Amino acid sequence: MRRAIGRWAVLAVAVPLAAVGARRIGQAVEARRGSNRVSRMLHKGADTLQGMTGRKRRHRFGFR
């Protein structure tokens, strides 16, 4: 039971925070150096993490 609660806490709190952090870092890198491999990897990683928690990513420009 305690293990399940710990797993839920990680999925409910830590994973979304990691996704937000990765997305912000990716945007900062992209603002300084333009789109590159690192910024694309950070965005893709954030998308994957948010997909794990069931939350869908908001698209930047309203299409896709």
Backbone as a ProteinNet text record, in pm:
[ID]
protein_1_A
[PRIMARY]
MRRAIGRWAVLAVAVPLAAVGARRIGQAVEARRGSNRVSRMLHKGADTLQGMTGRKRRHRFGFR
[TERTIARY]
81.8	0	86.9	187.4	275.5	351.9	388.2	459.1	369.8	243.6	149.6	128	120.9	104.3	228.3	345	468.8	475.3	434.8	434	333.9	217.4	117.8	170.8	239.4	293	395.5	478.4	577.5	508.5	411.2	341.5	259.1	201.6	113	188.4	308.6	378.4	509.7	596.8	731.7	735.9	659.7	665	613.2	498	455.8	553.5	613.7	712.2	835.5	877.4	991.6	958.2	835.2	793.9	794.1	742.9	741.1	884	968.4	1108.3	1180.1	1159.4	1223.3	1172.9	1044.6	988.2	1044.8	1055.9	1110.4	1256.7	1333.9	1474.7	1485.6	1402.6	1402.7	1368.4	1272.3	1235.9	1347.9	1417.4	1528.3	1643	1674	1779.6	1740.8	1614.9	1567.7	1569.7	1540.1	1541.5	1683	1781.3	1919.4	1985.4	1963.5	2041	1957.9	1827.5	1741.2	1711.1	1629.2	1592.1	1713.3	1743.7	1855.1	1820.6	1913	1887.7	1849.5	1915.7	1889.5	1749.1	1711.4	1579.1	1468.8	1488.7	1387.8	1377.9	1492.7	1491.7	1418.9	1441.4	1374.4	1223.6	1182	1038.6	976.5	1045	992.5	986.3	1087.6	1086.5	973.1	947.2	836	703.2	689.6	567.1	547.2	655.6	647.7	608.3	670.1	637.1	492.5	443.8	304.6	209.1	250.3	167.4	153.2	256	250.2	146.5	128.7	37.6	-104.4	-125.6	-259.5	-296.8	-209.7	-235.7	-183.2	-262.9	-221	-153.6	-54.5	21.4	-62.3	-53	-118.1	-28.4	-86.5	-7	25.3	143.1	191.7	109.4	69	2.5	-140.6	-194.9	-334.5	-364.5	-263.6	-288.1	-198.6	-223	-150.3	-242.4
-118.5	0	125.9	127.5	243.1	264.8	157	165.2	226.8	189.2	244.1	393.4	434.5	576.8	654.3	598.9	663.9	676.1	571.8	575.3	679.7	685.5	784.5	926.2	947.4	1079.8	1122	1029.1	1060.9	1096.8	1017	1044.5	1172	1200.6	1316.4	1447.7	1443.4	1567.8	1582.1	1485.3	1499.6	1497.3	1410.2	1398.8	1525.7	1581	1706.9	1822.3	1828.4	1932.9	1915.8	1792.1	1765.9	1804.3	1778.4	1814.5	1965.4	2037.4	2183.8	2237.9	2182	2226.3	2200.5	2083.4	2051.2	2143.8	2171.7	2260.9	2402.9	2451.6	2586.4	2594.8	2493.3	2492.8	2488.1	2406.3	2398.6	2531.6	2603.3	2734	2835.4	2828	2920.1	2893.9	2766	2730.9	2777	2755.2	2793.6	2945.2	3019.5	3165.8	3218.6	3153	3200.2	3154.3	3028.5	2971.2	2924	2943.6	2894.2	2747.1	2693.5	2552.8	2465.4	2374.5	2282	2147.1	2056.6	1920.4	1917.2	1997	1996.7	2048.9	2160.7	2216.6	2123.3	2061.3	1966.7	1845.1	1796.4	1681.2	1715.3	1834.7	1875.3	1887.7	1943.6	1953.7	1814.5	1726.8	1592.3	1515	1533	1469.1	1519.1	1648.8	1705.8	1651.6	1637.9	1580.5	1437.3	1361	1221.6	1214.1	1297.5	1296.2	1336.5	1436.7	1477	1371.1	1297.1	1187.3	1077.1	1058.3	955.9	989.9	1117.2	1156.7	1177.2	1164	1175.5	1316	1410.6	1548.4	1572.4	1631	1656.8	1792.7	1801.1	1923.5	2027.9	2150.8	2260.3	2299.5	2309.3	2343.3	2491.9	2523.3	2659.9	2758.8	2719.8	2814.3	2773.6	2678	2640.4	2546.5	2495.2	2398.2	2277.6	2175	2047.7	1933
0	0	0	83.9	93.5	-36.8	-101	-228.4	-336.9	-336.9	-435.8	-413.7	-288.9	-259	-303	-280.5	-323.8	-475.3	-544.7	-691.1	-740.7	-677.9	-716.7	-694.1	-582	-552.4	-658	-699.7	-802.2	-933.3	-972.2	-1097.9	-1091.3	-976.1	-964.5	-948.7	-892.2	-861.4	-938.2	-925.4	-979.2	-1131.2	-1194.2	-1340.7	-1408.9	-1368.8	-1432.4	-1409.3	-1289.6	-1264.3	-1351.9	-1372	-1460.4	-1604	-1647.2	-1783	-1800.7	-1702.6	-1710.5	-1712.2	-1628.5	-1624.5	-1756.3	-1814.1	-1942.2	-2051.8	-2050.3	-2152.7	-2138.4	-2015.7	-1993.8	-2035.3	-2001.1	-2040.8	-2192.3	-2256.2	-2402.3	-2466.2	-2409.9	-2463.9	-2444.1	-2329.8	-2305.3	-2402.8	-2424.6	-2519.2	-2658.8	-2694.7	-2827.5	-2845.1	-2741.4	-2750.5	-2772.6	-2712.1	-2725	-2854.5	-2890.9	-3000.8	-3118	-3110.8	-3217.3	-3196.9	-3284.2	-3273.4	-3303.9	-3213.4	-3234.8	-3172.3	-3177.6	-3131.3	-2983.5	-2902	-2757.6	-2728	-2789.5	-2761.5	-2811.1	-2926	-2976.1	-2885	-2835.2	-2745	-2614.3	-2561.3	-2437.3	-2457.5	-2570.5	-2598.8	-2614.1	-2684.5	-2705.9	-2573.4	-2488.5	-2357.3	-2270.1	-2275	-2198.2	-2249	-2381.6	-2437.3	-2388.7	-2386.4	-2341.6	-2194.6	-2111.8	-1969	-1944.7	-2016.2	-1996.6	-2048.9	-2149.5	-2198.9	-2095.6	-2013.3	-1908.6	-1802.7	-1774.5	-1667	-1717.5	-1846	-1899.7	-1941.9	-1918.5	-1957.2	-2096.8	-2180.7	-2317.3	-2326.3	-2411.1	-2430.3	-2503.2	-2456.8	-2528.3	-2644	-2760.8	-2877.6	-2876.3	-2922	-2914.7	-2995.8	-3116.5	-3204.2	-3235.7	-3164	-3179.5	-3294.5	-3359.9	-3466	-3447.2	-3523.5	-3525.8	-3515.7
[MASK]
++++++++++++++++++++++++++++++++++++++++++++++++++++++++++++++++

